[in-house]
């Protein structure tokens, strides 16, 4: 017996965790970049910036090789990850597809 996933509008929103190194004021992403990404992703994906200093245990739990890094999760399940910062429209489309929206 197999079960189909509910439609994306009934799923909890996915969360894009933007993991950044501590103590780098000029480190990407800037608040304006985060706001722009949130606007492009819409309500299907919530964007959260996590600083390695303030949220060290959370950042370490994802065992990323380098910071910044982005990890897309929904209800504790990892859907997508990428080292660095997603800047292109193609990556936005990939995020939405991974969240089951695109």
C-alpha positions in Angstrom: 0.0 0.0 0.0 1.4 3.4 -0.9 0.4 6.8 0.3 0.5 10.0 -1.7 1.8 13.2 -0.2 -0.8 15.9 0.4 -0.9 18.8 -2.0 1.9 21.4 -1.3 -0.6 24.0 0.1 -1.5 21.5 2.9 2.1 20.9 3.9 3.9 22.9 6.5 6.1 25.5 4.9 9.7 24.5 4.1 12.4 26.4 5.9 15.6 27.5 4.2 18.3 27.7 6.8 21.1 30.1 5.8 24.0 29.0 7.9 26.7 31.8 8.2 30.0 32.0 10.0 30.2 34.0 13.2 31.8 37.4 13.4 31.9 38.4 9.8 29.9 41.6 9.4 30.5 41.7 5.7 29.7 38.0 5.1 27.0 37.2 2.7 24.1 37.2 2.7 23.0 40.7 3.7 19.6 41.4 5.2 18.6 42.9 1.8 19.6 39.7 0.0 17.6 37.6 2.5 14.6 39.8 2.1 14.9 39.5 -1.7 15.2 35.8 -1.6 12.1 35.6 0.8 10.1 37.7 -1.6 11.0 35.5 -4.6 10.3 32.3 -2.7 6.9 33.5 -1.3 5.1 31.8 1.5 6.0 28.3 0.6 9.6 28.7 2.0 10.5 30.6 5.1 14.1 32.0 5.0 16.1 32.0 8.3 19.6 33.2 8.8 21.5 31.2 11.5 24.8 32.6 12.8 27.4 30.0 13.8 28.0 32.0 17.0 24.4 32.4 18.2 23.2 29.0 17.0 26.4 26.9 17.1 24.8 23.5 17.9 22.2 23.9 15.1 24.8 24.8 12.6 27.1 21.9 13.7 24.2 19.5 13.5 24.1 19.9 9.7 27.8 19.0 9.3 28.4 21.4 6.5 31.9 21.5 5.1 32.0 25.3 4.7 30.0 28.4 5.6 27.9 30.0 4.3 25.7 27.1 3.4 22.0 26.7 2.7 19.8 23.8 3.9 16.2 23.4 3.0 14.1 21.4 5.6 10.5 20.6 6.2 9.4 19.1 9.5 12.9 17.9 10.3 13.5 16.3 6.9 16.3 17.7 4.7 15.0 18.4 1.2 18.0 20.2 -0.4 21.4 21.6 0.5 24.1 23.8 -1.1 27.4 25.2 0.0 27.5 29.0 -0.5 24.7 31.4 -1.2 22.0 30.7 -3.9 21.9 33.8 -6.1 20.5 32.7 -9.4 16.9 32.4 -10.5 17.6 28.8 -11.4 18.4 28.0 -7.8 15.2 29.7 -6.6 13.4 27.4 -9.0 15.3 24.4 -7.6 14.3 25.4 -4.0 10.7 25.7 -4.9 10.8 22.4 -6.7 12.5 20.7 -3.7 9.8 22.3 -1.4 7.1 20.7 -3.7 5.9 24.0 -5.0 7.6 24.6 -8.3 
